[in-house]
Amino acid sequence: MWIQARMYLLVALMFAIIYGIIVAFSSYMGVGSFLVYGILAGFMMLIQYLIGPSIVGWSMKVKWVSEADYPDLHRMVGKLAQAARIKKPRVGIAQIPLPNAFAYGRTQGDARVCVTDGLLNLLNPDELRAVLAHEIAHVKHRDMAIITVLSVIPMVLWFIALGTMFGGGRRHGGGAGSVALIGLGAFLLYFITNLLVLYASRIREYYADLDAVRLGSRPRFLATALYKLVYGNAQIPKESLKKVEGLKAFFVNDPSRAWNEVRELSQLDQDMSGTIEYEELLSLRSREVRVGTRDHLLEVFSTHPNMLKRIKHLSTLIDRLG
């Protein structure tokens, strides 16, 4: 409930910010000026909405696969979609070296769930099902649409900042200083709302983990899958990571932070088995998680939560399924 409450409060705050800037900007410069920026931002988001899935599919080198080729994968996705009461997403294999999974699309009916070859070779069936449940949860919650809508707010503020800081005073007769001040405020709010969009993305990851458990995945299987993904991503050359840098928000974890997270997660696998056992996850629930200042800063500017905190959250869910 607290995860949902945080999301509702965040959405309310975002729209309160944009409402405030609309009132201030429109009263000073005229409604017409704001409409120009709003329409421009809306048009750019529409273009992104229409061609975004094609760009993601092309960038990830997605190959759509049939049930005959990957029966187990299709069966898992189908059962999870049925449990989530959504249409079965299209299933694909991303031909990139990074072990990971992702979901994308415009709507629930247009959703696509993809895994990489590296992921299929890394996880056992229970762990793979847990990762797929996480992605199905994103589709169920319409996270793609929510983040897209929230992203419009920083974009509007960016256009307002540009329009007022460069030439706004000349057009409105002698108020260059005041207009520039409005532009500076809009730029500051642009930076803040960008951070809030990232925060929203991190909340959605926690929520997808929670719903993956609700869909029947045991917390320890998802914790182990995340643990293995971190180590698998850490072994990928930096050159390969750079190729998917702009798309890492789609992944189950942030691959660019894998090296930092390896150090943190090494303390969880107490018996060095390569998995997070029930007892290890249970012991984590009663321990205090300490995250360094540097890791806190990295998290603030990331689309994904700190992995140690994320697995700590999973440890609080073990009473649901163990």
C-alpha positions as CSV (number, residue, x, y, z in Angstrom):
1,M,0.0,0.0,0.0
2,W,2.9,2.4,0.8
3,I,4.4,1.8,-2.7
4,Q,1.0,2.8,-4.3
5,A,0.6,5.8,-1.9
6,R,4.0,7.1,-2.9
7,M,3.2,6.8,-6.5
8,Y,-0.1,8.7,-6.1
9,L,1.6,11.4,-4.1
10,L,4.3,11.7,-6.7
11,V,1.8,12.1,-9.6
12,A,-0.1,14.7,-7.6
13,L,3.1,16.6,-6.9
14,M,4.2,16.5,-10.6
15,F,0.9,17.8,-11.8
16,A,0.8,20.5,-9.0
17,I,4.2,21.7,-10.3
18,I,3.1,21.9,-13.9
19,Y,-0.2,23.6,-12.8
20,G,1.7,26.2,-10.9
21,I,4.1,27.0,-13.8
22,I,1.2,27.2,-16.2
23,V,-0.6,29.7,-14.0
24,A,2.5,31.8,-13.5
25,F,3.7,31.6,-17.1
26,S,0.2,32.2,-18.6
27,S,-0.6,35.2,-16.4
28,Y,2.7,36.9,-17.3
29,M,3.2,36.1,-20.9
30,G,-0.3,35.1,-22.2
31,V,-2.0,31.8,-22.6
32,G,-1.1,31.7,-26.3
33,S,2.6,31.5,-25.6
34,F,2.1,28.5,-23.2
35,L,-0.1,26.7,-25.7
36,V,2.7,26.8,-28.3
37,Y,5.1,25.0,-25.9
38,G,2.5,22.6,-24.7
39,I,1.5,21.7,-28.3
40,L,5.2,21.3,-29.3
41,A,5.9,19.0,-26.3
42,G,2.7,17.0,-26.9
43,F,3.6,16.6,-30.6
44,M,7.1,15.3,-29.7
45,M,5.6,12.8,-27.2
46,L,3.1,11.6,-29.8
47,I,5.9,10.9,-32.3
48,Q,7.8,9.1,-29.6
49,Y,4.6,7.1,-28.7
50,L,4.1,6.1,-32.4
51,I,7.6,5.2,-33.4
52,G,9.1,4.3,-30.0
53,P,8.3,0.5,-30.1
54,S,9.9,0.2,-33.5
55,I,13.0,2.0,-32.3
56,V,13.3,-0.3,-29.3
57,G,12.8,-3.4,-31.3
58,W,15.4,-2.3,-33.9
59,S,18.0,-1.2,-31.2
60,M,17.6,-4.5,-29.3
61,K,17.7,-6.6,-32.4
62,V,14.5,-8.3,-31.4
63,K,13.5,-11.5,-33.2
64,W,9.9,-12.7,-32.7
65,V,9.7,-16.4,-32.0
66,S,6.9,-18.9,-32.3
67,E,5.6,-21.4,-29.8
68,A,7.2,-24.2,-31.8
69,D,10.6,-22.7,-31.4
70,Y,10.4,-21.7,-27.7
71,P,7.5,-23.6,-26.2
72,D,8.5,-23.2,-22.5
73,L,9.0,-19.5,-22.9
74,H,5.6,-19.0,-24.6
75,R,4.0,-21.2,-21.9
76,M,5.4,-19.2,-19.1
77,V,4.4,-15.8,-20.7
78,G,0.9,-17.2,-21.5
79,K,0.2,-18.4,-18.0
80,L,1.5,-15.3,-16.3
81,A,-0.6,-13.1,-18.7
82,Q,-3.6,-15.2,-17.8
83,A,-2.9,-14.8,-14.1
84,A,-2.6,-11.0,-14.6
85,R,-5.8,-11.0,-16.6
86,I,-4.2,-9.3,-19.7
87,K,-3.8,-10.3,-23.3
88,K,-0.7,-12.5,-23.9
89,P,2.1,-10.2,-25.1
90,R,4.1,-10.9,-28.2
91,V,7.3,-12.9,-27.3
92,G,10.7,-12.1,-28.7
93,I,14.4,-12.9,-28.3
94,A,16.8,-9.9,-28.2
95,Q,20.0,-10.7,-30.0
96,I,22.3,-8.8,-27.7
97,P,25.1,-10.2,-25.4
98,L,23.6,-8.7,-22.3
99,P,21.7,-11.1,-20.1
100,N,18.4,-9.3,-19.4
101,A,14.7,-9.0,-20.1
102,F,12.3,-6.1,-20.9
103,A,8.8,-5.2,-21.9
104,Y,7.6,-2.4,-24.1
105,G,4.7,-1.3,-26.3
106,R,2.1,1.4,-26.5
107,T,-0.7,-0.3,-24.6
108,Q,-1.5,-3.6,-22.8
109,G,-2.9,-5.0,-26.1
110,D,0.3,-3.9,-27.9
111,A,2.7,-5.2,-25.3
112,R,5.9,-7.2,-26.2
113,V,8.0,-9.2,-23.7
114,C,11.5,-10.0,-24.7
115,V,14.5,-11.9,-23.2
116,T,18.0,-12.2,-24.4
117,D,19.8,-15.5,-25.2
118,G,22.2,-14.7,-22.4
119,L,19.3,-14.7,-19.9
120,L,18.0,-18.1,-21.1
121,N,21.4,-19.6,-20.5
122,L,21.9,-17.9,-17.1
123,L,18.6,-18.7,-15.2
124,N,16.8,-21.9,-14.3
125,P,13.1,-22.1,-15.0
126,D,11.9,-20.8,-11.6
127,E,14.2,-17.8,-11.9
128,L,13.2,-17.1,-15.5
129,R,9.5,-17.3,-14.6
130,A,10.1,-14.7,-11.8
131,V,11.8,-12.3,-14.2
132,L,8.9,-12.8,-16.7
133,A,6.4,-12.2,-13.9
134,H,8.2,-8.9,-13.2
135,E,7.9,-7.8,-16.9
136,I,4.2,-8.9,-17.1
137,A,3.6,-6.8,-14.0
138,H,5.0,-3.8,-15.8
139,V,2.5,-4.5,-18.7
140,K,-0.4,-5.0,-16.2
141,H,0.4,-1.7,-14.4
142,R,0.7,0.2,-17.8
143,D,4.1,1.5,-16.6
144,M,5.2,2.4,-20.1
145,A,2.2,4.8,-20.5
146,I,2.6,6.2,-17.0
147,I,6.3,7.1,-17.4
148,T,5.6,8.5,-20.8
149,V,2.8,10.8,-19.5
150,L,5.0,11.9,-16.6
151,S,7.9,12.6,-19.0
152,V,5.8,15.2,-20.7
153,I,6.0,17.5,-17.7
154,P,9.8,18.0,-17.8
155,M,9.6,18.4,-21.5
156,V,7.1,21.3,-21.2
157,L,9.3,23.0,-18.6
158,W,12.3,22.6,-20.9
159,F,10.5,24.4,-23.7
160,I,9.3,27.1,-21.4
161,A,12.9,27.6,-20.1
162,L,14.3,27.9,-23.6
163,G,11.5,30.2,-24.7
164,T,11.8,32.6,-21.8
165,M,15.6,32.7,-21.3
166,F,16.4,33.4,-24.9
167,G,14.5,36.3,-26.4
168,G,11.4,36.3,-24.2
169,G,11.9,39.8,-22.8
170,R,12.3,41.5,-26.2
171,R,9.0,40.1,-27.3
172,H,7.2,41.2,-24.3
173,G,8.6,44.7,-24.0
174,G,11.1,45.6,-21.3
175,G,10.6,42.7,-18.9
176,A,13.7,40.9,-19.9
177,G,14.9,40.4,-16.3
178,S,11.5,39.1,-15.0
179,V,11.2,36.8,-18.0
180,A,14.7,35.4,-17.6
181,L,13.8,34.8,-13.9
182,I,10.7,32.8,-15.0
183,G,13.0,30.9,-17.4
184,L,15.5,30.1,-14.7
185,G,12.7,28.9,-12.4
186,A,11.4,26.7,-15.2
187,F,14.8,25.2,-15.9
188,L,15.2,24.4,-12.2
189,L,11.8,22.8,-12.1
190,Y,12.8,20.9,-15.3
191,F,15.8,19.4,-13.4
192,I,13.6,18.6,-10.3
193,T,10.8,17.0,-12.3
194,N,13.4,14.9,-14.3
195,L,14.6,13.5,-10.9
196,L,10.9,12.9,-9.9
197,V,10.4,10.9,-13.2
198,L,13.4,8.8,-12.3
199,Y,12.0,8.3,-8.8
200,A,8.7,7.2,-10.3
201,S,10.5,4.7,-12.4
202,R,12.2,3.3,-9.3
203,I,8.8,3.0,-7.5
204,R,7.4,1.1,-10.5
205,E,10.3,-1.4,-10.2
206,Y,9.4,-2.1,-6.6
207,Y,5.8,-2.4,-7.5
208,A,6.6,-4.8,-10.4
209,D,8.6,-6.9,-7.9
210,L,5.7,-7.0,-5.6
211,D,3.2,-8.0,-8.3
212,A,5.6,-10.7,-9.5
213,V,5.2,-12.3,-6.1
214,R,1.5,-11.8,-6.3
215,L,1.5,-13.7,-9.6
216,G,3.0,-16.7,-7.9
217,S,6.8,-16.2,-8.1
218,R,8.7,-16.9,-4.9
219,P,10.7,-13.9,-3.6
220,R,13.9,-16.0,-3.4
221,F,13.7,-16.9,-7.1
222,L,13.4,-13.3,-8.1
223,A,16.2,-12.3,-5.7
224,T,18.4,-15.0,-7.1
225,A,17.6,-13.9,-10.7
226,L,18.5,-10.3,-9.9
227,Y,21.7,-11.5,-8.2
228,K,22.7,-13.5,-11.2
229,L,21.8,-10.6,-13.6
230,V,24.1,-8.3,-11.7
231,Y,27.0,-10.7,-12.0
232,G,26.2,-11.5,-15.6
233,N,26.0,-7.8,-16.5
234,A,29.3,-7.1,-14.7
235,Q,31.1,-9.4,-17.1
236,I,29.9,-7.6,-20.2
237,P,32.5,-5.4,-21.9
238,K,31.9,-1.6,-21.5
239,E,31.8,-1.2,-25.2
240,S,28.7,-3.5,-25.4
241,L,27.0,-1.7,-22.5
242,K,27.4,1.7,-24.3
243,K,25.4,0.3,-27.2
244,V,22.3,0.0,-25.0
245,E,22.9,2.9,-22.6
246,G,19.9,4.8,-23.8
247,L,17.6,1.8,-23.4
248,K,18.6,0.6,-19.9
249,A,15.4,1.9,-18.4
250,F,13.6,-1.0,-20.1
251,F,15.7,-3.7,-18.4
252,V,15.1,-5.6,-15.2
253,N,18.1,-4.0,-13.6
254,D,20.5,-1.2,-14.5
255,P,23.5,-2.9,-16.3
256,S,25.7,0.2,-16.0
257,R,25.7,-0.1,-12.2
258,A,26.5,-3.8,-12.1
259,W,30.2,-3.4,-11.0
260,N,29.1,-1.3,-8.0
261,E,26.3,-3.7,-7.1
262,V,28.6,-6.8,-7.2
263,R,30.5,-5.4,-4.2
264,E,27.3,-4.9,-2.2
265,L,25.6,-8.2,-3.1
266,S,28.6,-10.3,-2.3
267,Q,27.5,-10.2,1.4
268,L,24.2,-11.9,0.7
269,D,25.4,-15.2,-0.7
270,Q,26.7,-16.5,2.6
271,D,27.4,-20.1,1.4
272,M,28.8,-19.0,-2.0
273,S,26.3,-21.2,-3.8
274,G,25.5,-18.6,-6.5
275,T,21.9,-18.3,-5.3
276,I,20.0,-16.5,-2.6
277,E,18.5,-19.2,-0.4
278,Y,15.3,-18.9,1.7
279,E,17.4,-18.7,4.9
280,E,19.7,-16.0,3.5
281,L,16.7,-13.9,2.4
282,L,15.0,-14.4,5.7
283,S,18.2,-13.3,7.6
284,L,18.4,-10.2,5.4
285,R,14.9,-9.2,6.5
286,S,16.0,-8.6,10.1
287,R,19.3,-6.9,9.1
288,E,19.8,-3.2,8.5
289,V,20.8,-2.4,5.0
290,R,23.5,0.3,4.7
291,V,24.1,2.0,1.4
292,G,27.1,4.3,0.9
293,T,26.8,8.0,0.0
294,R,28.1,7.3,-3.5
295,D,25.6,4.6,-4.1
296,H,22.8,6.8,-2.8
297,L,23.8,9.4,-5.4
298,L,24.0,6.9,-8.2
299,E,20.5,5.7,-7.3
300,V,19.0,9.3,-7.4
301,F,20.1,9.6,-11.0
302,S,19.0,6.0,-12.0
303,T,15.8,4.5,-13.3
304,H,16.3,1.5,-11.0
305,P,16.5,1.1,-7.2
306,N,19.7,0.2,-5.5
307,M,19.9,-3.6,-5.9
308,L,20.7,-4.3,-2.2
309,K,17.6,-2.2,-1.2
310,R,15.6,-4.0,-3.8
311,I,16.4,-7.5,-2.6
312,K,15.9,-6.2,1.0
313,H,12.3,-5.3,-0.2
314,L,11.9,-8.8,-1.5
315,S,12.9,-10.2,1.9
316,T,9.8,-8.5,3.4
317,L,7.6,-10.5,1.0
318,I,8.7,-14.0,1.8
319,D,5.7,-14.6,4.0
320,R,3.6,-14.5,0.9
321,L,5.1,-17.6,-0.8
322,G,8.5,-18.2,0.8
